[in-house]
Amino acid sequence: MTQISLNTPAPDFTLQDFKGESVSLSDFHGKAHILLVFNRGFA
């Protein structure tokens, strides 16, 4: 996995939403707020 440096812009990435549609970080460029939620699962 590529490491990301602190205090630098996040790299663009694409994931699927709950409907199976692709969503990219760049889709939100210029928007006021972005909330990213990552579910790590349960151990």
Helices and strands as residue ranges (DSSP letters): E 14-16, E 22-24, G 25-28
